[in-house]
Amino acid sequence: MTEPTLHHIGYVVASVAESAERVTRAIQGAWDGRIIHDPIQAVHAAFLQQPSPASALIELLEPAGQQSPVWAFLKRGGGLHHLCFEVDNLEEQLEYIRSVGAVLLQKPVSAVAFDGRRVAWIFTRDKLLLEYLERSRS
């Protein structure tokens, strides 16, 4: 099994449109201006590039209504939310992470922000929220 690679760090904000430029300046990064609506995850998202292209992205997440899984998190103040790792084999990774005591929160689903690649959500014994993203096969 190939080791997971840190893909992005998720950060919950009240408004992606109002936060993206400020955060981009703060990290001295770049933003392409895109805000993606993901109806499956019920969020609006933007990805910010850090100064080094090899660095993980910063994902800003805004709830797309009260049904969003990040709504309650935002009501508690928002902020750092999750780490996302890209993996070659999602099923193998899920089997491994459950073997070390983590809990699967959401079965793999297609993700709009990642051109339909599947993601799954995990909660570790140490209360760390992880997202696993299936690596592109192209």
RAUR-V170200 format. One record per run of one state. SS is the DSSP state (H for helix, E for strand, L for the rest). FROM is the first residue (numbers start at 1). TO is the last residue. Records with the same first field share a line. If there is no record, write none. Layout:
SS=FROM-TO  FROM-TO
This chain:
L=1-4  13-15  27-29  32-35  39-42  50-56  64-70  76-78  88-89  100-102  111-111  115-117  124-128  135-138
E=5-12  30-31  36-38  43-49  57-63  79-87  103-110  118-123  129-134
H=16-26  71-75  90-99  112-114
